[in-house]
Amino acid sequence: MRTGSEPVTARSALRARFWLCAWGVAWTVFGTVVFVLIGHPGWAAACAALWLIITIDLLLVVRHIRQGPHWQPGRSVPPYRPPDGPP
């Protein structure tokens, strides 16, 4: 049921985004190191650039998590305003 307040009450899966970012950082670090060791500077630079982007996203996710329930409502807060009456 749509209430029109979805942009105000929207939620983001910040914990899932955090772990996906952590996984991405691990793989991009690995990729950067491997490509440097085997002598492919172009691919190493691409992995390093992706590493930078993922690290910035990770920092933003951590910042949003630390801001608390003002930005990320808890499980006890409904994702929408309950309907006033029967449909």
VENNOR-V773866 format. One record per pair of residues at least 12 apart in sequence whose ideal C-beta (glycine too) atoms are under 7 Angstrom apart, sorted by the first residue. I is the first residue (numbers start at 1). J is the second residue. If there is no record, write none. Layout:
I_J + I_J
//
This chain:
1_83 + 3_80 + 3_81 + 5_80 + 5_81 + 9_79 + 9_80 + 11_72 + 11_73 + 11_79 + 12_72 + 14_61 + 14_64 + 14_65 + 14_72 + 17_61 + 18_61 + 18_62 + 18_65 + 21_54 + 21_57 + 21_58 + 21_61 + 22_58 + 24_54 + 25_51 + 25_54 + 25_55 + 25_58 + 28_47 + 28_50 + 28_51 + 28_54 + 29_51 + 31_47 + 32_44 + 32_47 + 32_48 + 32_51 + 35_47
//
